[in-house]
Amino acid sequence: IGGRVHLLGELGAGKTTLTRGILRGYGYEGAVKSPTYTLVEPYQFDQCHIYHFDFYRLTNPEEVDYLGIEDHFLDTNLCVIEWADKVADAIPPADLIILLQTDGAGRRLHCQTNSEKGEVIAKRLWD
């Protein structure tokens, strides 16, 4: 299933770690690195493509236009987007928003589904 998952939270809150878990849930067994410098890491599966974005280094939402990533946001692709709030006006809206917060040594997640797709994604993540 495709869709867009926006991950929000402070540095070190666990956005990349959560993305690793999402990829593992789809059966990916390789290394998952943060796309902080590459901005996007693609992962191909039989049922879909997953694109892991990290927009931390962008300073202006207009920079997204220069990346040539419009096709990544097709409805059949799953896009997991770290720091989506920095470029929210330049990317498609979220189907699922996950806010990660540190809570002592652990993490607290707050989820908001914005569409039927978001509900399906959330169900898959937590079932």
SVG drawing of the C-alpha trace seen along z (x, -y; Angstrom):
<svg xmlns="http://www.w3.org/2000/svg" viewBox="-11 -29 36 39">
<polyline fill="none" stroke="black" stroke-width="0.4" points="0.0,0.0 1.2,-3.5 0.9,-6.6 2.8,-9.3 4.0,-9.0 5.3,-12.3 7.7,-11.8 8.1,-14.7 10.2,-15.1 13.5,-16.5 16.9,-15.4 17.5,-12.0 13.9,-11.2 14.0,-8.0 12.7,-8.9 15.3,-6.9 15.0,-4.0 11.2,-3.9 11.8,-3.9 14.1,-0.9 11.3,0.8 8.8,0.0 11.3,1.3 11.8,4.5 8.0,4.9 8.0,5.0 10.8,7.6 13.8,5.5 16.9,7.1 19.7,4.8 21.3,1.8 19.1,-1.2 21.0,-4.5 19.7,-7.9 19.3,-10.0 20.5,-13.2 23.0,-13.9 21.5,-12.0 18.0,-13.4 16.3,-10.2 17.0,-6.5 14.9,-4.1 13.9,-0.6 12.2,1.7 9.8,4.4 7.5,6.7 4.4,4.9 5.7,1.3 8.6,-1.1 9.4,-2.8 11.2,-6.1 12.8,-7.3 13.3,-11.1 15.2,-13.3 14.6,-17.0 16.5,-18.2 19.2,-20.0 16.7,-21.9 16.3,-25.5 13.5,-26.5 10.5,-24.5 11.2,-25.7 14.4,-23.5 12.1,-20.5 11.3,-21.7 14.9,-21.3 15.3,-17.7 13.2,-16.1 11.3,-13.8 7.7,-14.4 7.4,-10.9 8.4,-9.4 5.0,-10.6 2.9,-8.3 0.0,-6.8 1.5,-3.3 4.7,-4.3 5.1,-4.5 7.0,-7.7 8.4,-7.9 9.4,-11.6 11.6,-12.8 11.3,-16.5 8.2,-16.8 7.2,-19.9 10.1,-21.8 8.8,-21.4 5.0,-20.8 3.9,-23.3 6.1,-21.7 5.1,-18.0 1.8,-16.2 -0.1,-16.0 0.4,-13.2 -1.9,-10.1 -0.3,-9.4 1.6,-11.8 3.8,-10.3 5.2,-12.7 8.1,-11.1 9.0,-12.5 11.7,-11.4 10.4,-10.3 13.3,-9.5 15.1,-6.6 12.1,-5.7 10.0,-7.3 6.4,-8.3 4.6,-8.3 1.5,-10.3 -0.2,-9.3 -2.8,-11.1 -4.4,-9.5 -5.6,-11.9 -7.1,-9.5 -8.3,-5.9 -4.8,-5.1 -3.3,-6.5 -5.6,-4.2 -4.5,-1.2 -0.8,-2.2 -1.2,-2.6 -3.0,0.7 -0.2,2.4 2.5,0.8 0.9,1.7 -0.7,5.0"/>
</svg>
